[in-house]
């Protein structure tokens, strides 16, 4: 398993080793000991599965506020996605910048998205399934988000000229400039707690 820093060093692009023979293939999709040398110390507590029927579905940009902030390890088990992580750590030199990677069932690549980042993806093929591990339990009172198409973020979701297929909730998310300080970069202090 290889883990490589992306344009934002804390976001990691992970490539599992794939062993193939006449039967098919085998890959180790997660190994704590293999990822620890790259700074991944997340204690994953929940696995999530997202299925999207339509190509051009956009989910995001989402994050959870403290004390339920989540790191995520994302992979695509069927179809393909453009996975996106946006730095929302106030004071970070990459505040507002984003990382994108194509994750697919074929390439088996993964993205590690630490706490302090908003996350989303667009489906590049129909019938796409995304699996991701998180290191904090789902807390609906801590759910937050940013509009996927905010011009200040200028993310190319690889939709071509087609409109995104969105949930009503994602369509109504606020713009990036309306985001209050939730995470501070200096020591990754969490500055905004959600109410229980």
KOLMAR-645019 format. One record per residue: residue number from 1; residue in three letters; y, z, x of N, C-alpha, C in turn. Coordinates in steps of 0.2 Angstrom, whole numbers, padded with zeros to 4 digits. Last residue first. Layout:
REM KOLMAR-645019
(NUM; "ALA"; (Y; Z; X); (Y; Z; X); (Y; Z; X))
...
REM end
This chain:
REM KOLMAR-645019
(196; "UNK"; (0099; 0105; -0129); (0093; 0105; -0132); (0093; 0106; -0140))
(195; "UNK"; (0110; 0094; -0122); (0110; 0100; -0126); (0103; 0099; -0129))
(194; "UNK"; (0110; 0089; -0104); (0110; 0088; -0112); (0109; 0094; -0115))
(193; "UNK"; (0122; 0092; -0091); (0116; 0094; -0095); (0116; 0092; -0102))
(192; "UNK"; (0128; 0085; -0077); (0129; 0085; -0085); (0122; 0087; -0088))
(191; "UNK"; (0126; 0085; -0064); (0132; 0088; -0066); (0133; 0089; -0074))
(190; "UNK"; (0115; 0087; -0051); (0115; 0085; -0058); (0121; 0089; -0061))
(189; "UNK"; (0117; 0082; -0035); (0118; 0087; -0040); (0119; 0084; -0047))
(188; "UNK"; (0115; 0074; -0024); (0111; 0072; -0030); (0111; 0078; -0035))
(187; "UNK"; (0124; 0077; -0015); (0118; 0080; -0014); (0113; 0079; -0020))
(186; "UNK"; (0133; 0065; -0018); (0133; 0069; -0012); (0126; 0073; -0010))
(185; "UNK"; (0132; 0059; -0031); (0128; 0057; -0025); (0128; 0062; -0019))
(184; "UNK"; (0129; 0066; -0047); (0133; 0066; -0041); (0129; 0064; -0035))
(183; "UNK"; (0126; 0062; -0064); (0123; 0063; -0057); (0129; 0062; -0052))
(182; "UNK"; (0136; 0060; -0074); (0129; 0064; -0075); (0126; 0066; -0069))
(181; "UNK"; (0151; 0057; -0079); (0148; 0059; -0073); (0141; 0063; -0075))
(180; "UNK"; (0150; 0046; -0093); (0153; 0052; -0090); (0149; 0053; -0084))
(179; "UNK"; (0153; 0029; -0096); (0148; 0034; -0094); (0151; 0040; -0091))
(178; "UNK"; (0161; 0019; -0099); (0162; 0025; -0104); (0157; 0030; -0101))
(177; "UNK"; (0159; 0009; -0090); (0165; 0013; -0089); (0165; 0019; -0094))
(176; "UNK"; (0147; 0003; -0096); (0146; 0007; -0090); (0153; 0011; -0089))
(175; "UNK"; (0147; 0005; -0114); (0148; 0001; -0108); (0148; 0006; -0102))
(174; "UNK"; (0134; 0011; -0125); (0141; 0011; -0123); (0141; 0007; -0116))
(173; "UNK"; (0123; 0002; -0137); (0124; 0007; -0131); (0131; 0006; -0128))
(172; "UNK"; (0119; -0006; -0147); (0125; -0002; -0148); (0126; 0003; -0142))
(171; "UNK"; (0107; -0012; -0143); (0113; -0016; -0144); (0119; -0012; -0145))
(170; "UNK"; (0098; -0002; -0143); (0101; -0004; -0136); (0107; -0009; -0137))
(169; "UNK"; (0097; 0000; -0157); (0099; 0006; -0152); (0102; 0003; -0146))
(168; "UNK"; (0091; -0011; -0161); (0098; -0010; -0163); (0101; -0004; -0159))
(167; "UNK"; (0083; -0020; -0147); (0083; -0015; -0153); (0090; -0014; -0155))
(166; "UNK"; (0084; -0038; -0144); (0085; -0031; -0143); (0084; -0026; -0149))
(165; "UNK"; (0082; -0052; -0136); (0079; -0049; -0141); (0080; -0041; -0140))
(164; "UNK"; (0096; -0062; -0130); (0091; -0057; -0129); (0089; -0054; -0135))
(163; "UNK"; (0097; -0080; -0132); (0100; -0073; -0133); (0094; -0068; -0132))
(162; "UNK"; (0096; -0092; -0119); (0093; -0089; -0125); (0096; -0082; -0126))
(161; "UNK"; (0099; -0098; -0108); (0104; -0099; -0113); (0102; -0095; -0119))
(160; "UNK"; (0091; -0087; -0097); (0094; -0094; -0098); (0099; -0094; -0103))
(159; "UNK"; (0088; -0074; -0093); (0087; -0076; -0100); (0088; -0084; -0102))
(158; "UNK"; (0089; -0066; -0082); (0085; -0072; -0082); (0083; -0074; -0089))
(157; "UNK"; (0099; -0057; -0081); (0093; -0055; -0084); (0088; -0060; -0085))
(156; "UNK"; (0110; -0053; -0070); (0107; -0059; -0073); (0100; -0057; -0075))
(155; "UNK"; (0123; -0042; -0072); (0116; -0042; -0071); (0114; -0049; -0074))
(154; "UNK"; (0137; -0036; -0072); (0135; -0043; -0070); (0128; -0044; -0068))
(153; "UNK"; (0144; -0024; -0074); (0137; -0024; -0071); (0135; -0031; -0068))
(152; "UNK"; (0154; -0028; -0082); (0156; -0025; -0076); (0150; -0024; -0071))
(151; "UNK"; (0149; -0034; -0094); (0151; -0038; -0088); (0153; -0035; -0082))
(150; "UNK"; (0134; -0028; -0100); (0141; -0026; -0098); (0143; -0030; -0093))
(149; "UNK"; (0121; -0030; -0106); (0125; -0036; -0104); (0133; -0034; -0103))
(148; "UNK"; (0116; -0017; -0108); (0112; -0022; -0104); (0117; -0027; -0101))
(147; "UNK"; (0125; -0002; -0110); (0124; -0009; -0112); (0121; -0014; -0107))
(146; "UNK"; (0116; 0012; -0106); (0122; 0008; -0105); (0120; 0001; -0107))
(145; "UNK"; (0110; 0029; -0112); (0110; 0022; -0110); (0116; 0018; -0109))
(144; "UNK"; (0100; 0043; -0114); (0106; 0040; -0113); (0105; 0033; -0111))
(143; "UNK"; (0091; 0058; -0120); (0091; 0050; -0119); (0099; 0048; -0119))
(142; "UNK"; (0090; 0071; -0123); (0093; 0069; -0116); (0093; 0061; -0115))
(141; "UNK"; (0083; 0072; -0135); (0090; 0075; -0134); (0094; 0073; -0128))
(140; "UNK"; (0070; 0068; -0131); (0075; 0063; -0135); (0082; 0066; -0135))
(139; "UNK"; (0062; 0068; -0117); (0066; 0073; -0121); (0072; 0069; -0125))
(138; "UNK"; (0047; 0066; -0109); (0052; 0063; -0113); (0056; 0069; -0117))
(137; "UNK"; (0046; 0075; -0093); (0043; 0074; -0100); (0049; 0070; -0104))
(136; "UNK"; (0047; 0068; -0077); (0049; 0073; -0082); (0047; 0071; -0089))
(135; "UNK"; (0042; 0057; -0070); (0041; 0064; -0067); (0044; 0070; -0071))
(134; "UNK"; (0032; 0044; -0076); (0038; 0047; -0075); (0037; 0054; -0073))
(133; "UNK"; (0025; 0027; -0074); (0024; 0034; -0073); (0031; 0038; -0073))
(132; "UNK"; (0022; 0013; -0084); (0026; 0017; -0079); (0025; 0024; -0080))
(131; "UNK"; (0018; -0003; -0088); (0016; 0004; -0088); (0020; 0007; -0083))
(130; "UNK"; (0020; -0016; -0100); (0023; -0013; -0094); (0021; -0006; -0094))
(129; "UNK"; (0015; -0032; -0105); (0014; -0025; -0105); (0016; -0022; -0099))
(128; "UNK"; (0019; -0046; -0115); (0020; -0042; -0109); (0019; -0035; -0110))
(127; "UNK"; (0020; -0058; -0124); (0014; -0053; -0123); (0014; -0049; -0117))
(126; "UNK"; (0029; -0070; -0114); (0027; -0067; -0120); (0021; -0062; -0119))
(125; "UNK"; (0039; -0068; -0100); (0034; -0071; -0103); (0032; -0067; -0110))
(124; "UNK"; (0049; -0060; -0095); (0049; -0067; -0093); (0043; -0071; -0096))
(123; "UNK"; (0058; -0047; -0102); (0052; -0050; -0102); (0052; -0057; -0100))
(122; "UNK"; (0069; -0036; -0093); (0068; -0041; -0098); (0061; -0045; -0097))
(121; "UNK"; (0072; -0018; -0092); (0069; -0024; -0090); (0069; -0030; -0095))
(120; "UNK"; (0080; -0004; -0084); (0078; -0008; -0090); (0074; -0014; -0087))
(119; "UNK"; (0088; 0012; -0080); (0082; 0007; -0079); (0082; 0003; -0085))
(118; "UNK"; (0100; 0021; -0070); (0098; 0018; -0076); (0093; 0012; -0075))
(117; "UNK"; (0097; 0034; -0058); (0098; 0027; -0059); (0096; 0025; -0067))
(116; "UNK"; (0094; 0047; -0056); (0101; 0045; -0054); (0102; 0037; -0055))
(115; "UNK"; (0078; 0047; -0050); (0083; 0050; -0055); (0090; 0048; -0052))
(114; "UNK"; (0072; 0031; -0043); (0073; 0038; -0043); (0078; 0040; -0049))
(113; "UNK"; (0060; 0019; -0046); (0067; 0020; -0048); (0068; 0028; -0048))
(112; "UNK"; (0049; 0008; -0038); (0051; 0015; -0039); (0058; 0016; -0040))
(111; "UNK"; (0041; -0005; -0044); (0047; -0003; -0042); (0047; 0005; -0043))
(110; "UNK"; (0027; -0016; -0039); (0030; -0011; -0043); (0037; -0009; -0040))
(109; "UNK"; (0016; -0031; -0040); (0022; -0027; -0037); (0024; -0021; -0042))
(108; "UNK"; (0007; -0040; -0045); (0005; -0032; -0044); (0010; -0028; -0041))
(107; "UNK"; (0007; -0053; -0047); (0009; -0051; -0040); (0008; -0043; -0039))
(106; "UNK"; (0001; -0054; -0060); (-0001; -0058; -0055); (0001; -0055; -0048))
(105; "UNK"; (0009; -0046; -0068); (0002; -0044; -0068); (-0001; -0048; -0062))
(104; "UNK"; (0025; -0043; -0060); (0020; -0047; -0065); (0013; -0044; -0064))
(103; "UNK"; (0042; -0041; -0057); (0035; -0038; -0057); (0031; -0042; -0062))
(102; "UNK"; (0055; -0046; -0049); (0051; -0048; -0053); (0044; -0044; -0052))
(101; "UNK"; (0069; -0035; -0047); (0063; -0037; -0044); (0059; -0040; -0050))
(100; "UNK"; (0086; -0029; -0043); (0081; -0033; -0048); (0075; -0035; -0044))
(99; "UNK"; (0098; -0017; -0043); (0092; -0020; -0039); (0088; -0023; -0045))
(98; "UNK"; (0116; -0014; -0043); (0109; -0015; -0046); (0104; -0018; -0042))
(97; "UNK"; (0130; -0003; -0043); (0127; -0009; -0041); (0119; -0009; -0044))
(96; "UNK"; (0136; 0008; -0047); (0137; 0002; -0052); (0133; -0004; -0049))
(95; "UNK"; (0137; 0014; -0031); (0138; 0016; -0038); (0140; 0010; -0042))
(94; "UNK"; (0135; 0014; -0018); (0132; 0008; -0022); (0133; 0010; -0029))
(93; "UNK"; (0140; 0025; -0012); (0143; 0019; -0010); (0140; 0013; -0014))
(92; "UNK"; (0142; 0038; -0025); (0137; 0034; -0021); (0141; 0027; -0019))
(91; "UNK"; (0150; 0044; -0034); (0152; 0045; -0027); (0147; 0041; -0022))
(90; "UNK"; (0138; 0046; -0047); (0145; 0046; -0045); (0146; 0047; -0037))
(89; "UNK"; (0125; 0036; -0049); (0127; 0042; -0046); (0134; 0042; -0043))
(88; "UNK"; (0119; 0025; -0055); (0124; 0029; -0059); (0126; 0035; -0056))
(87; "UNK"; (0113; 0010; -0051); (0115; 0016; -0048); (0120; 0019; -0052))
(86; "UNK"; (0100; 0002; -0060); (0107; 0003; -0059); (0109; 0010; -0056))
(85; "UNK"; (0086; -0009; -0059); (0088; -0002; -0058); (0096; -0002; -0056))
(84; "UNK"; (0075; -0019; -0068); (0082; -0018; -0066); (0083; -0010; -0065))
(83; "UNK"; (0063; -0032; -0068); (0064; -0025; -0068); (0071; -0024; -0065))
(82; "UNK"; (0058; -0045; -0077); (0063; -0044; -0072); (0065; -0036; -0073))
(81; "UNK"; (0040; -0047; -0079); (0046; -0044; -0081); (0051; -0045; -0075))
(80; "UNK"; (0025; -0054; -0086); (0030; -0053; -0081); (0036; -0051; -0084))
(79; "UNK"; (0008; -0051; -0091); (0014; -0055; -0092); (0018; -0054; -0086))
(78; "UNK"; (0002; -0035; -0089); (0001; -0041; -0092); (0008; -0045; -0093))
(77; "UNK"; (0007; -0024; -0081); (0000; -0025; -0081); (-0002; -0032; -0085))
(76; "UNK"; (0019; -0020; -0070); (0018; -0024; -0076); (0010; -0026; -0076))
(75; "UNK"; (0026; -0004; -0066); (0022; -0010; -0065); (0021; -0014; -0071))
(74; "UNK"; (0036; 0009; -0059); (0035; 0004; -0065); (0031; -0002; -0062))
(73; "UNK"; (0040; 0025; -0059); (0036; 0021; -0055); (0033; 0015; -0060))
(72; "UNK"; (0055; 0035; -0060); (0050; 0031; -0063); (0046; 0027; -0058))
(71; "UNK"; (0062; 0051; -0063); (0060; 0046; -0058); (0055; 0042; -0062))
(70; "UNK"; (0073; 0058; -0075); (0067; 0055; -0073); (0067; 0050; -0068))
(69; "UNK"; (0080; 0073; -0081); (0081; 0067; -0078); (0074; 0064; -0075))
(68; "UNK"; (0081; 0084; -0089); (0075; 0080; -0090); (0076; 0073; -0087))
(67; "UNK"; (0092; 0092; -0090); (0087; 0094; -0085); (0081; 0090; -0085))
(66; "UNK"; (0100; 0077; -0086); (0097; 0083; -0084); (0097; 0088; -0089))
(65; "UNK"; (0096; 0062; -0096); (0101; 0067; -0092); (0097; 0073; -0090))
(64; "UNK"; (0087; 0047; -0093); (0088; 0054; -0096); (0092; 0058; -0092))
(63; "UNK"; (0091; 0030; -0097); (0090; 0036; -0092); (0090; 0042; -0096))
(62; "UNK"; (0091; 0012; -0099); (0090; 0019; -0101); (0090; 0024; -0095))
(61; "UNK"; (0098; -0003; -0104); (0097; 0001; -0099); (0097; 0009; -0101))
(60; "UNK"; (0083; -0008; -0112); (0087; -0004; -0107); (0095; -0006; -0109))
(59; "UNK"; (0074; -0022; -0114); (0074; -0015; -0115); (0078; -0011; -0110))
(58; "UNK"; (0073; -0038; -0121); (0077; -0033; -0116); (0076; -0026; -0118))
(57; "UNK"; (0064; -0052; -0122); (0065; -0045; -0125); (0068; -0041; -0119))
(56; "UNK"; (0060; -0064; -0117); (0067; -0063; -0118); (0069; -0056; -0122))
(55; "UNK"; (0045; -0066; -0126); (0049; -0068; -0120); (0056; -0067; -0122))
(54; "UNK"; (0038; -0054; -0138); (0042; -0060; -0136); (0045; -0060; -0129))
(53; "UNK"; (0031; -0042; -0138); (0028; -0049; -0140); (0032; -0055; -0137))
(52; "UNK"; (0029; -0029; -0127); (0034; -0034; -0130); (0030; -0040; -0131))
(51; "UNK"; (0024; -0013; -0124); (0022; -0019; -0125); (0027; -0023; -0129))
(50; "UNK"; (0023; 0001; -0113); (0028; -0003; -0117); (0025; -0010; -0118))
(49; "UNK"; (0017; 0017; -0109); (0016; 0009; -0110); (0020; 0006; -0115))
(48; "UNK"; (0018; 0030; -0097); (0021; 0027; -0103); (0018; 0019; -0103))
(47; "UNK"; (0013; 0046; -0092); (0012; 0039; -0091); (0014; 0035; -0098))
(46; "UNK"; (0019; 0061; -0084); (0018; 0057; -0090); (0017; 0049; -0089))
(45; "UNK"; (0022; 0067; -0072); (0019; 0071; -0078); (0017; 0067; -0084))
(44; "UNK"; (0023; 0066; -0055); (0022; 0062; -0061); (0019; 0066; -0066))
(43; "UNK"; (0033; 0072; -0044); (0027; 0075; -0047); (0026; 0072; -0054))
(42; "UNK"; (0039; 0063; -0031); (0039; 0064; -0038); (0032; 0067; -0040))
(41; "UNK"; (0042; 0059; -0018); (0039; 0066; -0019); (0039; 0068; -0026))
(40; "UNK"; (0044; 0047; -0008); (0042; 0048; -0015); (0039; 0054; -0016))
(39; "UNK"; (0047; 0044; 0006); (0051; 0049; 0002); (0050; 0050; -0005))
(38; "UNK"; (0037; 0038; 0012); (0043; 0034; 0010); (0048; 0038; 0006))
(37; "UNK"; (0026; 0046; 0014); (0030; 0045; 0020); (0037; 0041; 0018))
(36; "UNK"; (0022; 0046; 0000); (0025; 0052; 0002); (0029; 0050; 0009))
(35; "UNK"; (0013; 0036; -0003); (0020; 0035; -0005); (0025; 0041; -0002))
(34; "UNK"; (0000; 0040; 0000); (0003; 0033; 0003); (0011; 0033; 0002))
(33; "UNK"; (-0002; 0051; -0007); (-0001; 0052; 0000); (0001; 0045; 0004))
(32; "UNK"; (-0002; 0046; -0020); (0004; 0051; -0018); (0004; 0051; -0010))
(31; "UNK"; (-0004; 0031; -0026); (-0007; 0035; -0021); (-0001; 0040; -0018))
(30; "UNK"; (-0008; 0018; -0037); (-0004; 0024; -0036); (-0007; 0028; -0031))
(29; "UNK"; (-0016; 0007; -0038); (-0009; 0006; -0040); (-0005; 0013; -0039))
(28; "UNK"; (-0027; -0001; -0028); (-0024; 0006; -0029); (-0017; 0005; -0031))
(27; "UNK"; (-0036; -0015; -0034); (-0030; -0012; -0031); (-0029; -0005; -0033))
(26; "UNK"; (-0048; -0028; -0034); (-0047; -0021; -0035); (-0040; -0019; -0031))
(25; "UNK"; (-0054; -0043; -0042); (-0050; -0039; -0037); (-0050; -0032; -0039))
(24; "UNK"; (-0069; -0052; -0044); (-0062; -0052; -0046); (-0058; -0048; -0041))
(23; "UNK"; (-0081; -0056; -0039); (-0081; -0053; -0045); (-0074; -0052; -0048))
(22; "UNK"; (-0079; -0061; -0026); (-0081; -0066; -0032); (-0081; -0063; -0038))
(21; "UNK"; (-0065; -0052; -0022); (-0071; -0055; -0020); (-0073; -0059; -0026))
(20; "UNK"; (-0050; -0043; -0015); (-0053; -0048; -0019); (-0060; -0050; -0017))
(19; "UNK"; (-0039; -0031; -0015); (-0045; -0033; -0012); (-0049; -0037; -0017))
(18; "UNK"; (-0022; -0028; -0012); (-0027; -0030; -0016); (-0033; -0033; -0013))
(17; "UNK"; (-0011; -0015; -0009); (-0016; -0019; -0006); (-0021; -0021; -0012))
(16; "UNK"; (0005; -0015; -0018); (-0002; -0012; -0017); (-0006; -0017; -0013))
(15; "UNK"; (0021; -0014; -0014); (0016; -0019; -0015); (0009; -0016; -0013))
(14; "UNK"; (0037; -0009; -0020); (0030; -0006; -0018); (0025; -0012; -0019))
(13; "UNK"; (0053; -0005; -0017); (0048; -0011; -0019); (0042; -0009; -0016))
(12; "UNK"; (0063; 0008; -0021); (0058; 0006; -0017); (0054; 0000; -0021))
(11; "UNK"; (0079; 0015; -0020); (0074; 0011; -0024); (0070; 0007; -0020))
(10; "UNK"; (0086; 0020; -0009); (0082; 0024; -0013); (0077; 0021; -0018))
(9; "UNK"; (0094; 0009; -0004); (0088; 0011; -0001); (0083; 0016; -0005))
(8; "UNK"; (0097; -0006; -0012); (0099; 0001; -0013); (0093; 0005; -0010))
(7; "UNK"; (0089; -0017; -0008); (0096; -0017; -0007); (0100; -0010; -0008))
(6; "UNK"; (0074; -0007; -0005); (0078; -0013; -0008); (0085; -0013; -0005))
(5; "UNK"; (0061; -0002; 0006); (0068; -0001; 0003); (0071; -0007; 0001))
(4; "UNK"; (0044; -0004; 0003); (0050; -0006; 0006); (0056; -0004; 0003))
(3; "UNK"; (0028; 0001; 0005); (0034; 0002; 0001); (0040; 0000; 0005))
(2; "UNK"; (0011; -0005; 0003); (0017; -0005; 0007); (0023; -0003; 0002))
(1; "UNK"; (-0006; 0000; 0004); (0000; 0000; 0000); (0006; 0000; 0004))
REM end
